[in-house]
Amino acid sequence: MDQRELQEMEENRQRWLRVDEIIESHVPVLARKYKQCVYINAYGIEVCDAWDKEAATFIRTVVAQDIPASWLDANRNRIIKEITARTKFCTAFEAAEPLLGEADVTTLSPTEFELMVVDLLNQFGWYAHPTSTTGDQGIDIIASLNGKRAVFQCKLYSQAVGNTAVQEIIAGRDFEKADMVSNANYTPSARQLASAAGVYLLHHTEVSSFAEKVRLATNAKK
């Protein structure tokens, strides 16, 4: 083995060490993203499409700051596997945390807020996943439980949610009863409209208790 090959091996080793350091320094955030992105569908299959995109974004925006793009392209699949393995390990052994619905949501984006609600529903035995960003007819989440299907709309507002938002979810539920989840309160007129239309209005801290209540009710009817 000549000097050039030895140098290439050492450069490769150093780059892997640096990748490992970068992943390690971001594991807490990656673990949160993993829990938000990955869900189990109605067939019991783990769906990781959103997580694969998140890992690719992490490589492009974070890892690429220190590592040459050509080397990253050549090792991308292995790096994604390493990120996923480290993240799953952290998720499996991390200390118990409060339910996400009890956390401060003011730092979340609307998309992250939706993923938080998805995670809460899945924690209580639902099969929940976000809809596509377009053509969803006002529906943000589709969920099923023991053969029952429900749709959800999420609102990350800084003020009380009014009639317009309730009308949106009514228009979007062609065949299902829908629930609306918000981090804010609801106006009296919005509550009146929702009651007449059979729509549940939930604060984000009520999602866990609502999901568990429905789960217990459907189990009792089996």
MOQUI-V785807 format. One record per backbone hydrogen bond with DSSP energy under -1.0 kcal/mol. NH is the residue of the N-H (numbers start at 1). CO is the residue of the C=O. E is the energy in kcal/mol with one decimal. If there is no record, write none. Layout:
nh=NH co=CO e=E
nh=NH co=CO e=E
This chain:
nh=6 co=2 e=-1.9
nh=7 co=3 e=-2.3
nh=8 co=4 e=-2.2
nh=9 co=5 e=-2.2
nh=10 co=6 e=-2.1
nh=11 co=7 e=-2.4
nh=12 co=8 e=-2.4
nh=13 co=9 e=-2.3
nh=14 co=10 e=-2.5
nh=15 co=11 e=-2.1
nh=16 co=12 e=-2.0
nh=17 co=13 e=-2.2
nh=18 co=14 e=-2.1
nh=19 co=15 e=-2.5
nh=20 co=16 e=-2.4
nh=21 co=17 e=-2.0
nh=22 co=18 e=-2.4
nh=23 co=19 e=-2.6
nh=24 co=20 e=-2.4
nh=25 co=21 e=-2.0
nh=26 co=23 e=-1.2
nh=30 co=26 e=-2.6
nh=31 co=27 e=-2.9
nh=32 co=28 e=-1.7
nh=33 co=29 e=-2.4
nh=34 co=30 e=-2.6
nh=35 co=31 e=-2.1
nh=36 co=32 e=-1.5
nh=37 co=33 e=-2.3
nh=38 co=34 e=-2.4
nh=39 co=47 e=-1.4
nh=41 co=45 e=-2.7
nh=44 co=41 e=-2.2
nh=47 co=39 e=-3.4
nh=52 co=48 e=-2.7
nh=53 co=49 e=-1.7
nh=54 co=50 e=-2.0
nh=55 co=51 e=-2.9
nh=56 co=52 e=-2.0
nh=57 co=53 e=-2.2
nh=58 co=54 e=-2.3
nh=59 co=55 e=-2.1
nh=60 co=56 e=-2.3
nh=61 co=57 e=-2.7
nh=62 co=58 e=-2.2
nh=63 co=58 e=-1.7
nh=64 co=59 e=-2.1
nh=65 co=62 e=-1.3
nh=66 co=63 e=-1.8
nh=67 co=63 e=-1.3
nh=72 co=68 e=-2.0
nh=73 co=69 e=-2.6
nh=74 co=70 e=-1.6
nh=75 co=71 e=-1.2
nh=79 co=75 e=-2.4
nh=80 co=76 e=-2.6
nh=81 co=77 e=-2.1
nh=82 co=78 e=-2.1
nh=83 co=79 e=-2.7
nh=84 co=80 e=-2.6
nh=85 co=81 e=-2.5
nh=86 co=82 e=-2.5
nh=87 co=83 e=-2.3
nh=88 co=84 e=-2.8
nh=89 co=85 e=-2.1
nh=90 co=86 e=-2.0
nh=91 co=87 e=-2.5
nh=92 co=88 e=-2.3
nh=93 co=89 e=-1.6
nh=94 co=90 e=-1.3
nh=102 co=99 e=-2.1
nh=103 co=100 e=-1.8
nh=108 co=105 e=-1.8
nh=113 co=109 e=-2.5
nh=114 co=110 e=-2.0
nh=115 co=111 e=-2.2
nh=116 co=112 e=-2.0
nh=117 co=113 e=-1.8
nh=118 co=114 e=-2.3
nh=119 co=115 e=-2.3
nh=120 co=116 e=-2.1
nh=121 co=117 e=-2.4
nh=122 co=118 e=-2.3
nh=123 co=119 e=-1.9
nh=125 co=122 e=-1.6
nh=126 co=121 e=-2.1
nh=127 co=144 e=-2.4
nh=129 co=142 e=-2.0
nh=131 co=140 e=-2.5
nh=139 co=136 e=-1.8
nh=140 co=152 e=-2.7
nh=141 co=152 e=-2.1
nh=142 co=129 e=-2.4
nh=143 co=150 e=-2.9
nh=144 co=127 e=-1.3
nh=145 co=148 e=-2.7
nh=148 co=145 e=-2.3
nh=150 co=143 e=-3.2
nh=151 co=177 e=-1.2
nh=152 co=141 e=-2.7
nh=153 co=179 e=-2.0
nh=155 co=181 e=-2.7
nh=161 co=185 e=-3.1
nh=166 co=162 e=-1.1
nh=167 co=163 e=-2.7
nh=168 co=164 e=-1.8
nh=169 co=165 e=-1.7
nh=170 co=166 e=-2.0
nh=171 co=167 e=-2.3
nh=172 co=168 e=-1.6
nh=174 co=172 e=-1.1
nh=179 co=151 e=-2.5
nh=180 co=200 e=-3.1
nh=181 co=153 e=-3.2
nh=182 co=202 e=-2.5
nh=183 co=155 e=-1.5
nh=187 co=161 e=-2.5
nh=191 co=187 e=-2.1
nh=192 co=188 e=-2.1
nh=193 co=189 e=-2.3
nh=194 co=190 e=-2.4
nh=195 co=191 e=-2.3
nh=196 co=192 e=-1.9
nh=197 co=193 e=-1.6
nh=199 co=194 e=-2.8
nh=200 co=178 e=-1.2
nh=202 co=180 e=-3.0
nh=204 co=182 e=-2.2
nh=206 co=203 e=-2.5
nh=210 co=206 e=-2.4
nh=211 co=207 e=-3.0
nh=212 co=208 e=-2.2
nh=213 co=209 e=-2.3
nh=214 co=210 e=-2.4
nh=215 co=211 e=-2.1
nh=216 co=212 e=-2.5
nh=217 co=213 e=-2.0
nh=218 co=214 e=-2.6
nh=219 co=215 e=-2.1
nh=220 co=216 e=-1.8
nh=222 co=219 e=-1.0
